[in-house]
Amino acid sequence: MRGEGRAALITYLAAGHPTAADSIAALRRAAAAGADLVEVGIPFSDPLADGPTIQRATQTALARGMTVTGALAVVRAARLDVPVVLMTYLNPVRAYGVERFLADAHAAGASGLIVTDLPAGVEPALEAAVAASPLALIPLVAPTTGPERLTRAVAGARGFVYLISRLGVTGVRDAVPPDLAAAVARVRAATDLPVAAGFGIGTPAQVRAAAGCADGVVVGSALVEALDTGGLDALARLVGALAAALRTPAGAAR
């Protein structure tokens, strides 16, 4: 976090996974263990950007009846004292009703929104609606995003910029991409907003490495795996280890 001279830890968890009650508890445990911001995934039947781990989690949630309304109820019930960003796809937002979704999301406690399959400029009416709401529309950019598209993506953005650190879907990888620093520098040249790096980052060492250049680090699949295999205690331990990595001298070098 800029005020503390370190990168922010951003954790992703899917609403309703493995159950609605468990996801409420997981969000609370993640925040208590050191998450600076929490992304809450709204399960969708066709999650094209997600790898197998998050796909399994969202399918489990859907099979147990999770909906957009249910996901907002999870956020409301969690009552987190850290910012909440909703991560979803365009179809669920449209089906729910854009204005209604924005109002209900804000009322539930969300402060930001990531629409994974919404390229900048494709849905100007929706972008304008979010801009007029209390929610920040967080842009997603990739290492291959060209200068013109990058400028368009960050124009008028609020909150932070989510840099997809590598091409492909979500999921834990062996190492942070070697060109991450260069990708972060390209985004910083186009905006003053903080830049958070995600996709493929899941260990304390990887978090520390990414924090050497990014303002925030997003971890998702590794946390979902921890919750699946070891429950709430394993989730909290991993979040604590990731948070500790960002508070070491190496991770704090900004």
Long-range contacts (C-beta under 8 A, 24 or more apart in sequence): 1-36, 1-215, 2-194, 2-215, 2-254, 4-252, 5-252, 5-254, 6-211, 6-246, 6-247, 6-251, 6-252, 6-254, 7-207, 7-210, 7-211, 7-214, 7-215, 7-216, 7-217, 7-246, 7-251, 7-254, 8-36, 8-37, 8-194, 8-196, 8-215, 8-216, 8-217, 8-246, 9-34, 9-35, 9-36, 9-37, 9-207, 9-216, 9-217, 9-219, 9-239, 9-242, 9-243, 9-246, 10-35, 10-36, 10-37, 10-38, 10-39, 10-85, 10-196, 10-198, 10-216, 10-217, 10-218, 10-219, 11-35, 11-37, 11-38, 11-39, 11-218, 11-219, 11-220, 11-223, 11-239, 11-242, 12-38, 12-39, 12-40, 12-41, 12-54, 12-87, 12-198, 12-218, 12-219, 12-220, 12-223, 12-224, 13-38, 13-39, 13-40, 13-41, 13-220, 13-223, 13-224, 13-227, 14-40, 14-41, 14-43, 14-54, 14-57, 14-58, 14-61, 14-224, 15-40, 15-41, 15-42, 15-43, 15-61, 15-66, 15-70, 15-71, 15-74, 15-75, 16-43, 16-60, 16-61, 16-62, 16-64, 16-65, 16-66, 16-70, 16-71, 16-74, 17-43, 17-57, 17-58, 17-60, 17-61, 17-66, 17-224, 17-227, 18-57, 18-60, 18-61, 18-64, 18-227, 18-228, 19-64, 20-64, 20-66, 20-70, 20-73, 20-74, 22-227, 22-232, 23-61, 23-74, 24-74, 24-77, 24-78, 25-232, 26-227, 26-232, 26-235, 27-74, 27-75, 27-78, 27-80, 28-78, 28-80, 29-232, 29-235, 29-236, 29-239, 30-223, 30-235, 30-236, 30-239, 31-80, 31-81, 31-82, 32-236, 33-235, 33-236, 33-237, 33-239, 33-240, 33-243, 34-239, 34-240, 34-242, 34-243, 34-244, 35-82, 35-239, 35-243, 36-82, 36-83, 36-216, 37-82, 37-83, 37-84, 37-85, 37-216, 38-80, 38-82, 38-83, 38-84, 38-85, 39-84, 39-85, 39-86, 39-87, 39-114, 39-218, 39-220, 40-71, 40-74, 40-75, 40-84, 40-85, 40-86, 40-87, 40-110, 41-87, 41-88, 41-220, 42-68, 42-71, 42-86, 42-87, 42-88, 42-89, 42-92, 43-71, 44-88, 44-89, 44-91, 44-92, 46-89, 46-91, 47-89, 47-116, 48-89, 48-116, 48-117, 48-169, 49-116, 49-117, 49-169, 49-170, 50-169, 50-170, 51-168, 51-169, 51-170, 51-171, 51-221, 52-171, 53-170, 53-171, 53-172, 53-221, 53-224, 53-225, 53-228, 54-170, 54-171, 54-220, 54-221, 54-224, 56-228, 57-224, 57-228, 68-92, 68-93, 68-95, 68-96, 68-101, 69-96, 69-104, 72-104, 72-105, 72-108, 72-110, 73-108, 75-105, 75-108, 75-109, 75-110, 76-107, 76-108, 76-109, 78-109, 79-109, 80-109, 83-111, 83-112, 84-109, 84-110, 84-111, 84-112, 85-110, 85-111, 85-112, 85-113, 85-114, 85-136, 85-138, 85-159, 86-110, 86-112, 86-113, 86-114, 87-114, 87-116, 88-113, 88-114, 88-115, 88-116, 89-115, 89-116, 89-117, 90-115, 90-117, 90-118, 90-123, 90-126, 93-126, 98-125, 98-126, 98-129, 99-129, 102-129, 102-130, 102-133, 102-135, 103-133, 105-135, 106-133, 106-134, 106-135, 110-135, 111-135, 111-136, 111-159, 112-136, 112-137, 112-138, 112-158, 112-159, 113-137, 113-138, 114-138, 114-140, 114-162, 116-140, 119-149, 119-153, 120-149, 120-152, 120-153, 120-155, 121-152, 131-156, 138-162, 140-164, 141-187, 142-167, 143-167, 143-177, 143-179, 143-183, 147-190, 150-186, 150-187, 150-190, 151-190, 154-187, 154-190, 154-191, 154-193, 157-191, 157-193, 158-193, 159-193, 160-193, 160-194, 160-195, 160-196, 160-215, 160-216, 161-187, 161-191, 161-193, 161-194, 161-195, 161-196, 162-196, 162-198, 162-218, 163-187, 163-195, 163-196, 163-197, 163-198, 163-214, 164-198, 164-199, 165-197, 165-198, 165-199, 165-200, 165-201, 165-210, 166-199, 166-200, 168-199, 168-200, 169-199, 170-198, 170-199, 170-200, 170-220, 170-221, 171-199, 171-200, 171-221, 172-200, 172-202, 172-203, 172-221, 172-222, 172-225, 173-200, 173-201, 173-202, 175-206, 175-209, 176-200, 176-201, 176-206, 176-209, 176-210, 180-209, 180-210, 180-213, 180-214, 181-212, 181-213, 184-213, 184-214, 185-213, 204-241, 204-242, 204-244, 204-245, 205-245, 207-242, 207-245, 207-246, 207-251, 208-245, 208-246, 208-248, 208-250, 208-251, 211-245, 211-246, 211-251, 211-252, 212-250, 212-251, 212-253, 215-254, 217-242, 217-246
